[in-house]
């Protein structure tokens, strides 16, 4: 038990008492709030986290060319009407390693600024992209988005 004096210190009956369980409940509430914010933060950045984990396993880098971007969309119906939702993109790209040409396909989740980055590449003249591939098998590749 923690005791604090309130107001006039000469009056011995004006003591406010706080119990440790008050501090414990405050700390639990703070931890729950941090957990909720952390959960939604991870959910928002999930595609970027997956992308960075994939990039760790592909050591070599080469410039390639974007062939196509196909949005994978679903038509949903609600009380407010129909809605076309794009959840991910199927991206095709080509690259060359040691004189051998490869074509890669990747499914990229549509979150954050992925859509903007893909359309920015499509609008460019040369459609150059950075490709990361595995050192032991050049056919295993991943598209690098900034």
NORRA-V690204 format. One record per run of one state. SS is the DSSP state (h for helix, s for strand, l for the rest). FROM is the first residue (numbers start at 1). LEN is the number of residues. If there is no record, write none. Layout:
# NORRA-V690204
SS:FROM:LEN ; SS:FROM:LEN
This chain:
# NORRA-V690204
l:1:1 ; s:2:4 ; l:6:9 ; s:15:4 ; l:19:1 ; h:20:37 ; l:57:3 ; s:60:19 ; l:79:2 ; s:81:17 ; l:98:2 ; s:100:10 ; l:110:4 ; h:114:10 ; l:124:4 ; s:128:6 ; l:134:7 ; s:141:4 ; l:145:2
